[in-house]
């Protein structure tokens, strides 16, 4: 199964950092938050990624285009341009598609632009700014067990995200986007989707978390995988400082890999 990661937004709430680089490239512990998300997936065997780029997408493309150089020591002969590796750090065995999904596209619009890559297979889907110690294998197994169209990972941080009304069997009866009075379970990303989701999407201005997920819930095709472990997004400088502190103290719960 492949993972789609949204990497195209402008990250305006983190403007101190995102004026010069896209939010997924803001670093925690010297690595982009995007790298952390991909490492989470890879630690569960998911190593095939599609990155939906947009704002400052060239920054992300250059990072992956020069991945080997950025992660190795080498010598350059400036007279010829020839390079010689001096040491080789462990490089990832990932395959990464980088797809420009538009500068102004919304979340649903970015996903819609990827339809022709995922017409015939289910896929994982998340945002490029949230880390978690979620068990991806259990998430996928839960999705396969109920046969519905979309599984959302439900988490319990502060109430500023899309609220979920969850029934006893995990069925979501209502999806509400960012109501300040919400408490309890919220949309933490880390979703699994069937190709049928694309029929709910329409154009670049489509916001996944509004009409599409609301209608999928009304059609009883939206399920919740409840995750009571760690989850944290990086919306603000304060969020980044929290994640940085956890990483520096070797207390990062989302570090589910050994290296």
C-alpha positions in Angstrom: 0.0 0.0 0.0 1.2 3.5 -0.8 1.0 6.6 1.3 0.0 10.1 0.1 1.2 13.0 2.1 -0.1 16.5 1.6 2.8 18.9 1.3 1.4 21.9 -0.6 -0.2 24.2 1.9 1.2 27.6 2.9 1.3 27.0 6.7 0.3 30.5 7.5 0.1 29.8 11.3 3.8 28.9 11.2 4.7 31.9 9.1 7.9 32.6 11.1 9.3 29.4 9.3 7.1 29.0 6.2 8.0 32.3 4.5 11.1 30.6 3.2 10.2 26.9 3.2 7.1 24.8 3.1 5.8 23.6 6.4 6.7 19.9 5.8 10.3 21.0 5.5 10.4 22.8 8.9 12.9 20.8 10.9 12.7 18.9 14.2 16.0 17.5 15.4 17.7 18.6 12.2 15.3 16.7 10.0 12.2 18.0 8.2 8.9 17.0 9.9 8.1 15.3 6.5 11.1 13.0 7.1 9.7 12.1 10.5 6.3 11.2 9.0 7.9 9.1 6.3 10.1 7.3 8.9 6.9 6.5 10.9 5.4 4.8 7.8 8.6 3.1 6.8 9.0 1.6 10.3 5.7 -0.2 9.5 6.8 -1.4 6.1 5.2 1.5 4.0 8.0 2.8 1.8 6.2 4.0 -1.3 5.2 7.6 -1.1 3.4 10.2 -3.2 4.0 13.8 -2.0 1.3 16.3 -3.1 3.4 19.5 -3.5 2.3 23.1 -4.1 3.6 26.1 -2.2 7.4 26.2 -2.5 7.3 22.7 -3.9 10.7 23.1 -5.5 12.2 23.1 -2.0 10.8 19.6 -1.4 11.8 18.4 -4.9 15.4 19.6 -4.4 15.6 17.9 -1.0 14.8 14.5 -2.5 16.7 15.1 -5.7 19.8 15.6 -3.7 19.0 13.1 -1.0 22.1 11.0 -1.4 24.4 14.0 -1.2 22.7 15.5 1.8 23.0 12.2 3.7 26.6 11.3 2.8 30.1 12.7 3.1 31.8 13.3 -0.2 34.6 15.1 -2.1 34.1 17.2 -5.2 36.8 17.8 -7.8 35.8 21.3 -8.9 37.8 21.1 -12.1 35.7 18.2 -13.4 32.6 18.1 -11.2 33.4 14.5 -10.3 32.4 13.4 -6.8 33.9 10.7 -4.6 32.1 9.2 -1.6 34.1 9.5 1.6 31.5 7.7 3.8 28.1 6.5 3.3 25.4 6.9 5.9 22.4 4.6 5.8 20.2 5.6 2.9 16.5 4.9 2.8 15.0 2.3 0.4 12.0 4.5 -0.3 10.3 5.3 -3.6 9.0 8.9 -3.7 6.7 10.5 -6.3 6.7 14.3 -6.1 3.6 15.6 -7.8 2.7 19.3 -8.2 -0.9 19.6 -7.2 -1.2 23.4 -7.6 -0.3 26.5 -5.7 -3.8 27.3 -4.4 -5.4 23.8 -4.3 -7.2 22.8 -1.1 -6.9 19.5 0.6 -9.6 17.7 -1.5 -8.4 19.3 -4.7 -4.8 18.1 -4.1 -6.1 14.5 -3.5 -8.4 14.8 -6.6 -5.4 15.6 -8.8 -3.8 12.3 -7.8 -6.8 10.2 -8.8 -5.2 8.6 -11.9 -2.4 7.2 -9.7 -4.8 5.5 -7.3 -7.9 4.4 -9.4 -7.6 0.8 -8.5 -6.1 0.4 -5.1 -6.6 1.6 -1.5 -4.0 4.0 -0.1 -2.9 5.7 3.1 -3.3 9.4 3.4 -2.1 12.0 5.8 -1.1 15.6 6.3 2.6 16.8 6.2 2.7 18.2 9.7 1.6 15.6 12.3 3.5 12.9 14.0 2.2 9.9 16.0 3.1 6.5 17.5 0.1 5.0 15.7 0.4 1.4 14.7 0.0 1.5 10.9 -0.4 -2.3 10.5 -3.4 -2.2 13.0 -4.9 0.8 11.2 -4.8 -1.0 7.9 -6.2 -4.2 9.4 -9.1 -2.3 11.0 -9.8 -0.6 7.6 -9.9 -4.0 5.9 -12.1 -5.5 8.6 -15.1 -3.1 8.1 -15.2 -2.7 4.3 -16.1 1.0 4.3 -14.7 3.7 2.1 -12.6 5.8 4.5 -10.9 5.2 7.9 -9.8 8.2 9.9 -7.4 7.9 12.8 -9.2 9.6 15.8 -7.0 11.2 18.5 -7.6 13.3 21.6 -5.7 16.5 21.7 -7.1 20.0 22.2 -10.4 20.8 20.5 -9.4 22.8 17.4 -9.7 20.2 14.7 -12.5 18.3 12.9 -14.7 16.7 15.6 -16.0 13.2 15.2 -19.2 11.5 16.6 -18.2 7.9 16.9 -20.5 5.0 17.5 -19.8 1.8 19.4 -18.5 -0.2 16.4 -16.3 2.7 15.2 -18.9 4.1 12.7 -18.7 7.9 12.3 -22.2 9.4 12.1 -21.1 13.0 11.8 -18.0 15.0 10.8 -17.6 18.6 12.0 -14.7 20.7 10.9 -13.0 22.8 13.6 -15.8 23.8 15.9 -14.2 25.6 18.9 -16.6 24.0 21.4 -15.7 20.4 20.4 -14.1 18.1 22.9 -13.0 14.5 22.7 -12.0 12.7 19.5 -10.7 14.7 16.5 -9.4 13.9 13.1 -5.6 13.1 13.4 -5.0 12.3 9.8 -3.3 8.9 9.2 -6.3 7.8 7.1 -6.9 4.8 4.8 -9.0 5.3 1.7 -10.6 3.3 -1.1 -10.6 4.7 -4.6 -14.3 5.4 -4.3 -13.4 8.5 -2.3 -12.6 10.4 -5.5 -16.3 10.6 -6.5 -16.8 12.9 -3.5 -14.1 15.3 -4.6 -14.6 18.1 -7.2 -12.0 20.6 -8.3 -9.1 22.4 -6.8 -11.3 24.4 -4.4 -12.6 21.2 -2.8 -11.8 21.0 1.0 -11.7 17.4 2.0 -12.6 18.1 5.6 -15.9 19.8 4.7 -18.5 18.4 2.2 -16.6 15.3 1.1 -16.0 13.8 4.6 -19.4 15.1 5.8 -21.1 13.4 2.9 -19.1 10.2 3.3 -20.2 10.1 7.0 -23.8 10.7 6.0 -23.5 7.7 3.6 -22.2 5.6 6.5 -18.9 5.0 4.8 -16.6 6.8 7.3 -15.0 4.8 10.2 -12.7 5.8 13.1 -9.6 4.0 14.2 -9.3 5.3 17.7 -5.7 6.0 18.8 -5.1 6.9 22.4 -1.3 7.1 22.2 0.8 10.1 21.2 -0.2 12.5 18.4 0.9 16.1 17.8 0.7 18.4 14.8 3.1 21.3 14.1 0.8 24.2 13.5 2.7 26.9 15.4 6.2 27.8 16.7 5.1 26.5 20.1 4.2 23.1 18.6 7.6 23.0 16.9 9.4 23.8 20.2 7.5 21.0 22.0 8.5 18.5 19.3 12.1 19.7 19.3 12.3 19.4 23.1 11.0 15.8 23.0 13.4 14.9 20.3 16.4 16.5 22.0 15.6 14.7 25.3 15.3 11.3 23.5 11.6 11.3 24.6 10.0 11.4 21.2 7.1 8.9 21.3 6.7 9.0 17.5 10.2 7.6 16.9 9.1 4.1 16.1 12.3 3.2 14.3 15.7 2.0 15.6 18.3 4.1 13.8 
